[in-house]
Amino acid sequence: MHTIKCLELFKAVAEHKSFSRVAAANNIAPSAVTRAIQELETELGVRLFHRTTRELSVTDVGMSVYNRAVSLLDNYSEIKGISEACSGTMSGTVRVAIQRLLGFDSLSATLDQYMRSHDNVTVSVDFFDAGDDPLSCGADVAISLQSEVRDVYIAKQIDSLGMSLYGGKRFLAETKALFPSDLLPQQRMSPGGSAWDLIARGSERHLVLPCDSRFRSASPQAIASAAVQGFGVALLSSAIANPHVKAGELFPVFEAWRSLPAPVSISYRSRQFVPERVRGLISYISATMGLRNRSDLSLSVRNLIQSAQIEHADELLQTGELEMCGQ
């Protein structure tokens, strides 16, 4: 294996303490990662990792190699970028990592148009979960809800994301709930099991409701499928819910309520020379996605009706004529 590739894999393993995770991120077999590390150790004549059945740690000399490898790999990337810029054409692969919660629909058209404009550029897309660091595993660009990043990265807000509530046919047939707070905690679902932090459109009313469904997953796709099967109501982004909505499997519920908008950011490595193909894609995504107002922010007639119900409920609360369960 090429020495540069061996160094890239070594750097990733040192940062993630896992051969299997690095293999998955690079779409190669774990044995290929092991072989690359062994080749590097043989070439350098040193042991880079302490390996036990339960733990993987970098040796002292391995840490020295790691520190120099980071600088060397950055310099090598700059050299590749300079040669690309001098040739006057964009070429090569841009590795894009997208947080699973965001889905792919919102970016698919943007990436398609970018590749149509640059015939020699290939875009490789992978997905990651909240808390992961795809840039350290080789991704050139990461799209996520993470606005704060490590000092060695740059993050720019390109959009904002609000999530709405969806239920399946079974829920619609059986429920008598008028408001999200009427649901039992066991009937509420969200990726990762996080609480529903909701605001009422056209009102200052705010609800924080716990989720305690018996079905739990960090995958928004899995949560959407569970809602289709009738496990409860799910808080989802439109990108995740829309395929099921179009198929007639999920339906918007409690439409006067939505989550607080969260910033969507694009992040990339901070260094003197970012390859032209990467800078081009960053600029293109920023320009085409740039904090647009989503059409689903407008209130439908049903939203207006439910907003009026909310305001009327508040008035009744003040006069003691209605008791509502709040969190």
Protein Blocks (a to p, Z undefined) as FASTA:
>chain_A
ZZklmmmmmmmmmmnopaklmmmmnopafklmmmmmmmmmmmnopafbdcdfkbccddfk
lmmmmmmmmmmmmmmmmmmmmmmmmnopaedjddddddfklommlmmmmmmmmmmmmmkb
ccddddddehiafklnopabdcdfbfbdcfkbccddfbdcdddddddfklmmmpccfbfk
lpcfklpccehhiacddddehiabdcddddfbfbdcfblklmmmmmmnonaccdddfklm
mmmmmnopaccehklbccddddddddddddfbdcfklmmmmmmmmmmmnopacfklpccf
klmmmmmmmmmmmmmmmnopaccddZZ
